[in-house]
Amino acid sequence: MADQPSDNAYWAANLKVIKISLVIWALVSFGFGILLRPMLAGIKVGGTDLGFWFAQQGSILVFLALIFFYAWRMNKLDAEHGVEEE
């Protein structure tokens, strides 16, 4: 039971990383790609408007970046709390 506060801190930090990642993912995919698309229509990227770019390619690239960010941050968090893989 001595590890309980450390476990709670680890899971709190884990949930914080997950929440931040989900907010970024939702903002980019749903927000920029669907809700804010009319506002982004005037900005051109690669021959098309920015809203269409986020809906088709940007959200996928951000999702991939979030996967790598999550893996990097969780490895760092694991090392901080002494639960890293060997």
N, C-alpha and C positions, 0 to 999 in steps of 0.2 A: 504493500500500500504506500510505500515511500515514494514510488514513482508517479503517483496520481497527479500531483501538480505539474510535473514535467509533461505527462501525457496530455493533460488538459491544455497546456501551452502549445504543444505540438499540434494538436487538432484544431485549436483556435487559429493558429498561423496557417494551417492547411486550408481551413475553410475561408480564410481571408483571401488567399491566393485564388481559390476556386471562384469566389464571388467576384473578384476583380476581373478575372478572365471571362466569366459569363457576361458581365456588364459590357465589356469591350466587344465581345462576340455579338451580343444582341444589338448594340449600338451600330456596329458596322454592317451587319447583315440585314437586320430589320429596319434600323433607323436610316442609314445612308442609302441602302438599296431600295427601300420601299417608301417610307414615310417622307424622307427629305429629298427624294429624287427630283421633284419639280424644282426645288430650290437649287439643286446642283446641276440642272440641265444646261445652264449657261456656261459652265466651265468645261472646256474641251481637254480631253486626255486621249492621246493616240487616235484621233479622228472621230471620237464619240464623246458623249457627255459624261461627266463624272459620276452621275447617279447610275447610269447604265453600266459603267465600268465597275463600280462597287458591287452591283447586283450580279455581274457575270464573273469578274475576276478578282476584284479587290477583296471581297469577303472570303474567298478561298485562300488568298495569300495571307490575309490577316489570321485566318483560322490556323494555317500552317505555322505562322510565326507564334501564335499562342501555344501551340503544342510544344514547340521548342522552348519557349519561355517557361512553360509549366514544368517540363522535365528538368531544365536548368535550375529553376527556383526550388523545386522539391528536393533535388540532390543537395543543394546548399542547405535547405532546411533540415534534411535528414542528418547531415554532418553536424549542424549546430546542436541537434538534440540527441546525437549519439545513436541513431538508428539506421545509419547508412549501410548499404550492401557492401560485402567484402569482395 
